[in-house]
Amino acid sequence: MPDKIKIKSRVLTKPQKVTLKYIKPFFVGLFEGDGCISTQKTSTLKSSPVLTLELKHLPENISMLKQISGFIGGHVSKGRQGNRLFVKWRAVSKADVANCLKMFKKYPLLTSRKRLQLEHLQRCDLNTEWEFHLKTRDQRYDKQEEMVEIEKKSFVIPPYFGPWLSGFIEAEGCFHSQSGFGFSISRNTDWYILNAIKTYFDSHHKLSVHRRTNRRYSSTHYVIQMGGFKVISLIIAHFKQYPLLGYKDVSFKAFCKYGTFEFSRKPNSKVLKRRKLKRADSSDSPCPL
């Protein structure tokens, strides 16, 4: 496995305004973390595309999804599954789905699972019979391992990675300020995505590996935990330029508030210390770890 991957473009400038130009790649990253590309059966036994994005029911997440809906379309609703409350963004109409697919062409999906979901949707678009979907849906991820192996060797961080990453971290990232001041993120199967994030933040931390198995499939789960003055400084600078838009922004601000950077007087030494023993992510915060 290569230790470094190519970064096609990264220029830290002034903070991004929340415009359509920013929302689109941010949404793609968010969607890759918590979204799903699927199909539904119509009354004429045809398959029809559906894009969904589901988050924990929190005011900041509701506000973010409504903001996204205002820019790119789709419908926002609230729901409950047992005791779990959630807020869902959904694109069903031909116009909204077409707009999203056009967006995925301009800002291509990066994670293997979403790319394979999109490929299956495109095949179903060529053959809209519902039976075709039923016969082929179980083979959607057959090429995932092969795709990941290719990306491990050839993945290049695209120019839109900055806003994409903020959206992805909105879905998958976690800030810590209790058991060590740092940041962590995890992902099933897609080693190359975490390695790209590691490279982007100039981190030398190691990825930990776990094996997950359930009734349907088994996968390798990767986790990276990052800390230290240099890396955390880059992470904070990143979010000042590419802001978080949902509840994770609350976590990030608490992370910054309860931690403090201090330079050691010793030569060539930089120390990151905690000011208070308090988690940046509260107990009701959605965290994938």
C-alpha positions in Angstrom: 0.0 0.0 0.0 1.4 3.4 -0.8 2.0 5.8 2.1 1.2 8.9 0.1 -1.3 9.7 -2.6 -1.4 12.6 -5.0 -3.2 15.8 -4.1 -4.4 17.5 -7.3 -5.2 20.8 -5.7 -5.4 22.4 -2.2 -5.2 26.1 -1.7 -6.3 27.5 1.7 -7.8 31.0 1.1 -10.6 33.0 2.7 -13.6 31.2 4.1 -16.1 29.9 1.6 -19.6 31.5 1.5 -22.5 29.1 1.6 -23.4 29.3 -2.1 -24.5 26.8 -4.6 -20.8 26.4 -5.7 -20.0 25.3 -2.1 -23.2 23.4 -1.3 -22.8 21.0 -4.2 -19.5 19.3 -3.4 -20.4 19.6 0.4 -23.6 17.7 -0.3 -21.8 15.1 -2.3 -19.5 14.4 0.6 -22.4 14.4 3.1 -24.3 12.0 0.8 -21.4 9.7 0.6 -21.4 9.4 4.3 -25.1 9.0 5.1 -26.9 8.9 1.8 -28.3 6.1 -0.3 -29.0 5.6 -4.1 -31.9 3.2 -4.6 -34.9 2.5 -6.7 -38.6 2.1 -5.9 -41.4 0.2 -7.7 -44.0 2.2 -9.6 -47.6 1.3 -10.2 -46.7 0.1 -13.7 -44.0 -2.3 -12.3 -41.1 -0.1 -13.4 -38.1 1.0 -11.3 -37.8 4.6 -10.4 -34.7 6.2 -8.9 -34.7 7.5 -5.3 -32.0 9.4 -3.5 -32.2 9.6 0.4 -30.1 11.1 3.1 -31.0 10.4 6.7 -29.5 12.2 9.8 -30.2 12.4 13.5 -33.2 14.6 14.4 -31.4 17.7 15.6 -32.3 21.4 14.8 -28.9 22.0 13.1 -29.3 19.0 10.9 -32.9 20.0 10.0 -31.7 23.5 9.1 -28.8 22.1 7.0 -31.0 19.8 5.0 -33.6 22.6 4.4 -30.7 24.8 3.2 -29.5 22.0 0.8 -33.1 21.5 -0.4 -33.3 25.2 -1.2 -30.2 25.0 -3.4 -30.5 21.6 -5.1 -34.1 20.5 -4.6 -35.5 17.5 -2.8 -37.9 17.3 0.1 -37.1 17.3 3.8 -39.3 15.4 6.3 -39.1 14.1 9.8 -39.7 10.5 10.9 -39.4 8.0 13.7 -38.2 4.4 13.8 -38.9 2.9 17.2 -37.4 5.4 19.7 -35.1 6.9 17.1 -36.1 10.3 15.6 -34.5 11.3 12.3 -34.7 13.9 9.6 -34.6 12.8 6.0 -33.8 14.5 2.7 -35.3 12.7 -0.3 -35.2 13.3 -4.1 -37.9 11.4 -6.0 -39.1 13.7 -8.8 -37.5 13.4 -12.2 -36.2 17.0 -12.1 -34.6 16.6 -8.6 -33.0 13.2 -9.4 -31.7 14.5 -12.8 -30.2 17.5 -11.0 -28.4 15.3 -8.5 -27.1 12.9 -11.2 -25.8 15.9 -13.1 -24.1 17.1 -9.9 -22.5 13.6 -9.5 -21.0 14.1 -13.0 -19.4 17.4 -12.1 -18.3 16.3 -8.6 -17.8 12.5 -9.0 -18.6 10.2 -6.1 -15.4 9.0 -4.4 -16.5 6.1 -2.1 -16.7 2.6 -3.6 -20.2 1.8 -2.3 -21.9 4.9 -3.6 -20.2 4.6 -7.0 -21.5 1.0 -7.3 -25.0 2.1 -6.2 -24.9 4.7 -9.0 -23.7 2.2 -11.5 -26.7 -0.1 -10.6 -29.0 2.9 -10.9 -27.7 3.6 -14.4 -28.2 0.0 -15.4 -31.8 0.2 -14.2 -32.3 3.3 -16.2 -31.4 1.4 -19.3 -33.8 -1.5 -18.3 -36.6 0.0 -16.2 -38.4 -3.3 -15.6 -38.8 -3.9 -11.9 -37.8 -7.6 -12.4 -34.5 -6.5 -13.7 -33.7 -4.6 -10.5 -34.8 -7.6 -8.4 -32.5 -9.9 -10.4 -29.4 -7.7 -10.3 -29.6 -5.9 -6.9 -27.7 -8.6 -5.0 -24.8 -8.2 -7.4 -24.4 -4.5 -6.9 -21.3 -4.7 -4.8 -19.6 -7.7 -6.4 -16.8 -5.5 -7.8 -16.2 -3.5 -4.7 -13.1 -5.2 -3.6 -11.6 -4.9 -7.1 -12.5 -1.2 -7.2 -10.9 -0.5 -3.8 -7.7 -2.3 -4.9 -7.4 -0.1 -8.0 -8.1 3.1 -6.0 -5.4 2.1 -3.4 -2.8 2.4 -6.2 -4.2 5.3 -8.3 -6.5 7.5 -6.2 -5.9 11.2 -6.7 -7.4 13.8 -4.4 -9.7 16.0 -6.7 -9.8 19.8 -6.7 -13.3 19.8 -4.9 -12.0 17.7 -2.0 -12.0 20.5 0.5 -15.8 21.1 0.6 -16.4 17.4 -0.2 -14.4 16.5 2.9 -16.4 18.9 5.2 -19.6 17.3 4.0 -18.1 13.8 4.6 -16.9 14.7 8.0 -20.3 16.2 8.8 -21.6 12.6 8.4 -18.6 10.5 9.6 -16.2 12.6 11.7 -15.9 12.9 15.5 -14.1 15.5 17.6 -12.6 14.5 21.0 -11.5 16.5 23.9 -11.8 14.2 26.9 -9.6 11.1 26.4 -7.1 13.0 24.4 -7.6 16.1 22.3 -8.0 15.0 18.7 -10.2 14.0 15.7 -11.2 10.6 14.4 -13.0 9.2 11.4 -13.8 5.7 10.3 -14.9 3.9 7.1 -15.8 0.4 6.0 -13.7 -1.0 3.2 -12.5 2.3 1.6 -8.9 2.4 2.9 -8.0 4.9 0.2 -10.5 7.5 1.4 -9.0 7.6 5.0 -5.5 7.6 3.5 -6.5 10.6 1.4 -7.8 12.4 4.5 -4.6 11.5 6.3 -2.5 12.9 3.4 -4.7 16.0 3.1 -4.0 16.9 6.8 -0.3 15.9 6.5 -0.9 13.3 9.2 1.5 10.4 10.0 -0.9 8.6 12.2 -1.6 4.9 11.5 -4.9 3.5 10.4 -6.3 0.9 12.7 -8.1 -2.1 11.2 -11.1 -4.1 12.5 -13.1 -6.9 10.9 -16.9 -6.6 10.9 -19.2 -9.5 10.1 -23.0 -9.7 10.1 -25.6 -11.9 8.5 -25.5 -10.1 5.2 -21.8 -9.4 4.6 -18.4 -8.9 6.2 -16.2 -5.9 5.8 -12.9 -4.4 6.9 -13.5 -1.3 9.1 -10.7 1.3 9.1 -10.3 4.0 11.8 -7.8 6.9 12.0 -7.4 9.0 15.0 -5.4 12.2 14.6 -3.9 14.6 17.1 -0.9 16.8 17.7 -0.4 20.5 17.1 0.4 20.5 13.4 -2.4 18.3 12.3 -5.1 19.8 14.6 -4.0 23.3 13.4 -4.6 22.2 9.8 -8.0 20.7 10.7 -9.1 23.9 12.4 -7.9 26.0 9.4 -9.7 23.7 7.0 -13.1 24.1 8.7 -12.6 27.9 8.9 -12.3 27.9 5.1 -14.8 25.0 4.5 -17.5 25.3 7.2 -19.5 22.5 8.6 -23.3 23.2 8.2 -25.1 20.8 10.6 -24.8 19.6 14.1 -21.1 18.7 13.6 -20.4 22.4 13.6 -21.6 22.5 17.2 -19.2 19.7 18.0 -16.4 21.5 16.2 -17.0 24.8 18.1 -17.0 23.0 21.4 -13.8 21.2 20.4 -12.1 24.6 19.7 -13.6 26.2 22.9 -12.4 23.5 25.3 -9.0 22.9 23.9 -6.0 25.2 23.7 -2.8 25.2 21.8 0.4 25.8 23.7 4.0 26.0 22.3 6.6 24.4 24.5 9.6 26.4 25.3 11.8 23.4 24.4 13.4 23.6 20.9 11.5 21.8 18.1 8.6 20.9 20.4 5.0 21.7 20.1 2.4 20.5 22.6 -1.3 20.3 22.3 -3.1 20.5 25.7 -6.7 20.3 27.0 -8.1 23.1 29.0 -11.1 21.2 30.3 -12.0 17.5 30.5 -15.1 17.7 28.4 -16.2 16.0 25.2 -16.7 18.2 22.2 -19.3 15.6 21.0 -22.1 15.5 23.5 -23.7 12.2 24.5 -26.6 12.8 22.1 -24.3 13.6 19.2 -24.3 11.3 16.2 -20.9 9.7 16.1 -20.0 6.7 13.9 -17.3 5.3 16.1 
